[in-house]
Amino acid sequence: MEFKDYYKVLGLEPGADDKAIKTAYRKLARKYHPDVSKEKNAENQFKEVAEAYEVLKTAEKRAEYDELRQHAQQGRPFQPPPGWQSRGNGGFSDSFGSGAGEYSDFFESIFGGGRSRRPQGSARSNGRRGQDVEMELPVLLEETLAEEAKKVAFQVPQYSADGQPQAALNKTLNVKIPAGVSDGERIRLKGQGAPGLGGAANGDLYLIIRLVPHPLFDVEAHNLIITVPLTPWEAALGTKVAVPTLTGKINLTIPANTQSGQRLRVKGKGLVNKLGERGDLYALFKIVIPRQTDEQTRQLWAQLAETAAFDPRAEWSK
């Protein structure tokens, strides 16, 4: 079995912190998402990235993986150390969206994590209800606002009349994403699971919604937050900024004397809630200065420092 270097998948060095891991995942998940990517082999790349993030996203899981990583020897088949066993609750959870695919052999063998649920009763008995199937469905924030259905491809297990497993059945459905859907929400599609035995009912398909992290927006309930960088002079004098939303750009008026960390509400530009109402977009202002300045600019800063009657630390002396 080949060892999977999840740090390499995300383009990171071992020891990367939570912020670097999240940033890399957001960038790559967006780049390879099958619905928007034009990259070759995008679907498999997306699965790789999602699997890597599932393992590295929390300190506990990352520490367990790092322990295994110490036993990997380049060019040799990987075997876990003697007596090794995942310390999680039954291995890692199904918390990433790979569409219709499965975990890699490495993930399955080391951490466990089958997706489908076993049918009630023996698979060999006649007249048994079909097996339920559960899968992660990655959804872009833009897709939660779309009117058209989303194409979903998946596999369901099949058994012969005497209960013997057969080749999995490939299925495709057009699914309308419900209004107000949230990350982790579980949607049931009745009768879309595995065929029943002996004429019994089919199982159901359960879709676990996973909102794909957006490179610009953070989600807060049904509101969106976007960080808007401002220069010091824009914050001091006020300006107009073209700010992205999920449905296009808007011109936002920034008032004079805007402070870093201040938020401005834009009504109705967030996500849809269960009632079909739009949440809001919050512009979070962040004042940034140039990383490099020329001599003329530096002199202007020095002049401002001498003439401006402002002490941001005046409260300290009280």
C-alpha positions in Angstrom: 0.0 0.0 0.0 1.4 3.4 -1.0 1.7 6.0 1.8 -0.2 9.3 1.0 1.6 12.5 1.9 -1.3 14.7 2.7 0.9 17.7 3.3 2.2 17.4 -0.2 -1.3 17.1 -1.6 -2.1 20.5 -0.1 1.3 22.0 -1.2 2.4 22.4 2.4 5.4 21.5 4.5 5.0 19.2 7.5 4.3 21.2 10.6 2.0 23.7 8.8 -0.5 25.4 11.2 -4.3 25.4 11.1 -4.5 28.6 9.2 -2.1 27.5 6.5 -4.0 24.2 6.1 -7.4 25.9 5.9 -6.1 28.4 3.4 -4.5 25.8 1.2 -7.7 23.7 1.2 -9.9 26.6 0.3 -7.8 27.5 -2.6 -7.4 24.0 -4.0 -11.0 22.9 -3.3 -12.2 25.8 -5.4 -9.6 25.2 -8.1 -10.5 21.5 -8.5 -14.2 21.5 -7.8 -15.7 19.4 -10.6 -18.5 21.9 -11.3 -16.2 24.8 -12.1 -12.7 23.4 -12.8 -11.3 23.0 -16.2 -8.2 21.2 -14.9 -7.5 17.7 -16.2 -8.6 15.0 -13.7 -10.2 17.6 -11.5 -12.6 15.2 -9.8 -9.9 13.0 -8.5 -7.8 16.0 -7.5 -10.7 17.3 -5.6 -11.1 14.0 -3.7 -7.4 14.0 -2.9 -7.6 17.6 -1.5 -10.8 16.9 0.5 -9.3 13.7 2.0 -6.1 15.5 2.9 -8.0 18.2 4.7 -10.2 15.7 6.5 -7.0 14.3 8.1 -5.1 17.5 8.7 -7.9 19.9 9.7 -7.8 19.2 13.5 -4.8 19.0 15.8 -5.8 15.6 17.1 -6.2 13.9 13.7 -3.1 15.6 12.5 -1.0 14.3 15.4 -2.2 10.8 14.7 -1.3 11.1 11.0 2.1 12.6 11.9 2.8 9.6 14.1 2.1 7.3 11.2 4.1 9.5 8.9 7.2 8.8 10.9 7.0 5.1 9.9 6.8 5.8 6.1 9.9 5.0 4.1 10.1 6.3 0.6 10.0 3.7 -2.1 8.7 1.0 0.2 5.1 -0.3 0.7 3.7 1.3 3.8 2.7 -0.7 6.8 1.5 0.8 10.1 3.6 0.2 13.2 2.9 -3.0 15.1 -0.1 -2.7 17.3 -1.2 0.7 15.8 -4.9 1.4 15.9 -6.7 4.6 15.2 -7.5 6.4 18.4 -10.6 8.1 17.1 -14.2 6.9 17.7 -14.2 4.1 15.2 -11.8 5.9 12.9 -12.3 9.1 10.9 -15.8 10.3 10.1 -17.3 10.8 6.7 -16.9 14.6 6.7 -15.6 15.5 3.3 -17.3 15.6 0.0 -15.9 13.4 -2.7 -19.1 13.1 -4.8 -19.6 9.6 -6.1 -16.2 8.3 -5.2 -14.7 6.4 -2.3 -11.9 6.9 0.1 -8.4 6.0 -1.1 -7.0 2.6 -0.2 -4.6 4.2 2.2 -7.4 6.1 4.1 -9.6 3.0 4.2 -6.9 0.7 5.4 -5.5 3.0 8.0 -8.4 5.0 9.3 -11.4 3.0 8.2 -14.6 4.7 7.0 -17.0 2.9 4.8 -19.9 5.0 3.6 -22.8 2.7 3.0 -24.9 1.4 5.9 -25.6 -2.3 6.3 -29.1 -3.4 5.6 -31.2 -4.6 8.5 -31.1 -8.3 8.8 -28.9 -10.8 6.8 -28.1 -9.8 3.3 -28.8 -13.4 2.3 -32.4 -13.3 3.5 -35.2 -12.9 0.9 -37.6 -10.0 1.2 -35.2 -7.6 2.7 -35.3 -3.8 2.2 -32.5 -2.4 0.1 -29.4 -0.9 1.7 -29.3 2.8 2.5 -26.5 4.8 0.9 -25.0 7.9 2.5 -22.6 10.2 0.6 -21.2 13.7 1.0 -22.3 16.3 -1.5 -20.0 19.3 -2.0 -22.0 22.4 -2.7 -20.6 25.8 -3.8 -22.1 28.8 -2.0 -23.3 30.1 -5.4 -25.2 26.8 -6.0 -27.3 27.5 -2.9 -28.8 30.4 -4.8 -29.2 28.6 -8.1 -32.6 27.7 -9.5 -31.3 24.8 -11.6 -30.8 21.2 -10.3 -27.4 19.8 -9.5 -26.3 16.6 -11.1 -25.3 14.0 -8.6 -23.5 10.7 -9.6 -23.1 7.9 -7.0 -22.9 4.1 -6.6 -25.2 1.7 -4.8 -24.4 -1.8 -3.8 -26.2 -4.7 -5.4 -26.9 -8.3 -4.3 -28.2 -11.3 -6.2 -31.4 -13.1 -5.2 -29.4 -15.3 -2.9 -27.6 -12.4 -1.2 -24.3 -12.5 -3.0 -22.7 -9.1 -3.7 -22.5 -8.0 -7.3 -20.9 -5.1 -9.1 -22.1 -1.7 -7.8 -24.7 0.1 -9.8 -23.9 3.6 -11.1 -26.7 6.1 -10.8 -27.2 9.7 -11.7 -29.8 12.1 -10.3 -30.7 15.8 -10.8 -31.1 17.2 -7.3 -32.6 20.6 -6.5 -30.6 22.1 -3.6 -33.2 23.1 -1.0 -33.5 26.7 0.0 -31.7 27.5 3.3 -29.4 24.4 3.2 -26.6 24.5 5.7 -23.3 22.7 6.1 -23.8 19.2 7.5 -27.5 19.1 6.7 -28.8 15.6 5.8 -31.2 15.2 2.9 -33.1 12.0 2.3 -34.0 10.9 -1.2 -36.5 8.1 -0.7 -36.0 4.9 -2.8 -32.8 6.0 -4.4 -30.6 3.6 -2.5 -29.8 -0.1 -3.2 -32.5 -2.3 -4.7 -34.4 -4.5 -2.2 -34.2 -8.3 -2.1 -37.1 -10.4 -3.0 -39.3 -7.6 -4.2 -38.8 -5.5 -1.0 -38.5 -1.7 -1.1 -35.3 0.1 -2.2 -33.1 1.7 0.3 -32.8 5.5 0.6 -30.1 7.9 -0.5 -28.9 10.3 2.2 -26.9 13.4 1.0 -24.8 15.1 3.6 -24.4 18.7 2.4 -20.8 20.1 2.6 -20.5 23.8 1.7 -17.3 24.2 -0.2 -15.1 26.9 1.5 -15.2 30.1 -0.6 -11.9 32.0 -1.2 -13.6 35.4 -0.3 -16.5 34.7 1.9 -16.9 33.3 5.4 -20.3 31.9 6.4 -22.0 33.0 9.6 -25.5 31.3 9.8 -27.1 32.7 6.6 -24.9 35.8 6.5 -21.7 36.2 4.6 -18.6 38.1 5.7 -16.0 39.5 3.3 -12.8 41.1 4.4 -12.3 44.4 2.5 -8.7 45.7 2.5 -8.3 49.5 2.7 -5.3 51.8 2.4 -4.9 54.2 5.4 -5.9 57.1 3.2 -9.0 55.3 1.9 -10.0 54.7 5.5 -9.3 58.2 6.6 -10.8 60.1 3.6 -13.6 57.6 2.6 -13.9 56.1 -0.8 -16.0 53.8 -3.1 -15.0 50.2 -3.5 -16.3 47.5 -5.9 -17.1 44.6 -3.5 -17.8 41.1 -4.8 -21.0 39.3 -3.9 -22.3 35.8 -4.9 -24.3 37.4 -7.7 -21.9 40.1 -8.9 -20.1 43.2 -7.7 -21.7 46.1 -5.9 -20.3 49.6 -5.3 -19.9 50.2 -1.6 -19.4 53.6 -0.1 -16.8 53.6 2.6 -17.3 56.5 5.1 -14.5 58.7 6.2 -12.6 57.7 9.4 -13.4 54.0 9.0 -11.6 51.9 11.6 -9.9 48.5 11.0 -12.3 45.8 12.3 -15.4 47.9 11.7 -18.2 46.1 9.8 -20.7 47.5 7.3 -23.9 45.6 6.6 -25.2 45.1 3.1 -28.8 43.9 3.4 -30.0 40.9 1.3 -26.7 39.8 -0.1 -26.1 36.7 2.0 -27.4 33.1 1.7 -31.1 32.0 1.6 -32.7 30.8 4.8 -35.5 28.2 5.2 -38.1 30.8 4.5 -36.6 31.8 1.3 -35.3 35.1 2.7 -31.8 36.3 2.0 -29.3 36.9 4.8 -26.9 39.9 4.8 -23.4 40.5 3.6 -21.0 42.1 6.1 -18.0 44.0 4.9 -15.2 43.6 7.4 -12.6 46.4 7.0 -8.9 45.8 7.3 -6.5 48.6 7.0 -3.3 47.6 5.2 -0.1 49.6 4.4 2.3 49.0 1.5 5.0 46.4 2.2 7.6 48.6 0.5 7.7 52.4 0.0 9.9 54.7 -2.0 11.7 57.7 -0.4 9.1 60.3 -1.4 6.3 58.2 0.2 8.3 57.7 3.3 8.8 61.4 3.7 5.1 62.0 3.3 4.5 59.4 6.1 7.1 61.2 8.3 5.4 64.6 7.6 2.0 63.1 8.5 3.5 61.7 11.8 4.8 65.2 12.7 1.6 67.1 11.9 -1.2 64.7 12.9 -2.4 65.3 16.5 -3.3 61.8 17.2 -2.1 59.3 19.8 -3.7 55.8 19.4 -2.4 54.9 22.8 -3.7 57.9 24.8 -5.9 55.6 26.9 -2.9 53.9 28.3 -1.9 57.0 30.3 -5.3 57.3 32.0 
